[in-house]
């Protein structure tokens, strides 16, 4: 009977093309808005390195003001960054399989042929950054730990920076000047868009990764400040960069890779031991709060997906509900308009259940049409948003615009959403038409 | 075959109750051709709807082919209606966007016959009403008489035991009406029981007996000279 019901559905569509088009459009609009919002929300709320969720940990210690927490908004959380001295101290531990201390900074690259000098978003980091975060390489490799400190003049570039400087050619071994110091290119990163940029949430959560990476030791050697977030609480005299490095200001991100529970416990004990030792010397006057936070909890604690996005998802669903309520009305009108034909079918032996099924199949066909059109509209909408974000980022890939990619999950969402939502909306009209007393409509035809 | 005993059907509003059928009793045997007459509002159509299981009734009993239909589920009533009863309406009630063949196909679909059997039944039903050549026509391309013959083909395609006809000639001119009545008589002679609702005494006279309704009750019944009854034909058994 399924094929027969499908045929009847198509006949019904051609009987009322206007009202059918209106319903498909209403469903499609609701679906498109929902899918667009969900796609962006899904990309925002995703864990970009979920497969390492039980291995990667952000390291934090609460060194803040004894009188008040770091964040009044999240008073139970320690500061999200570390002091230079604490990061260095913990970095000495051999417990982690990999360990990273890093921060963002700014630089100017020059000295590459006729390419004009230009500002470049940069990051100083220890060598494990690339292996720990599984950064893919187009050419060459990362430097090794020996190059971290004392720092060697090596640099890793993003693909975009390499395109700009070297026209996309393999630049490994070529030299350039970064803040007027000569560096040798050892690696070029392939496309890498961690969304959100979980390893450093101090800038824009969805900003692209940096374009130049330097060994960590250059931070101290060139007195490079963090260009994103530096917070201090203690009244300290800071006249020199050395003073700054010795201060209780927080400006460094630290990550460790701990393969198992045992190493986690040992690392935690190591942190607690260091904390106790420092406390004896007068630091860490707040209650002990030394944390190893996995990426999922890290994103949650740092409120990567802000409330506005959740509200937007809610509004999108409310819009879908409005569209579906309109569709229910149109379906009711359409089905009741065909009540005389339904009456004939009932007289000829169709049960209520069969009438219900026939109309539900019609609703199902409508929902498929709505899903297809909704997907098309969502694709167009996301493309428009993509262009908007791309323009805002000067067409530099890897930023917010990457949130607008319509992936297979999005397609699946659209189809499921359209089918479930429209079938749910069609249940009442289909049930209602099955309950009509056929005798009345037989006389009135 | 059809046995109604003290059947009452009441239409209720907040203020009043109207008896459409009041303690209505009737027995119809297999192969009979019974005309039901009466003035407008006398309960003729209600009787036909109750007999055709399109409406329920409030009290009394109704047996169709020995089965008590009271309390049957909608599925069971629909199956019984599909397999045992054929309907013919005054306004034909063909489905406008299905062609003749597909219209005749409708009850067979619900009967879940396979395609081959449906095809055979459609062909023979259309042949019987003389419309084989119009199988692909849409209802709007047919005259009123032809439309009613399609409706008759649809009603008999499933080989029902009962044919319930509600003013089947009401929308036809006298020539076409006569053709339709000839066809009904022919079908009756093949063994199908026919209940014909009409307000036309001349048409009623073509039945074997006439049951006259007033205010939902049988006021009179009359047996006519038998036509050529089918073998093992029926006797009248009205109870008023």
Interface residues (C-beta under 8 A of the other chain):
Chain A: X1 X4 X11 X14 X15 X340 X341 X343 X344 X345 X346 X347 X348 X349 X350 X351 X352 X353 X354 X437 X438 X439 X442 X443 X445
Chain B: X45 X49 X52 X54 X55 X74 X75 X77 X78 X79 X81 X82 X83 X87 X89 X91 X93 X95 X97 X98 X106 X107 X109 X110 X111 X112 X154 X158
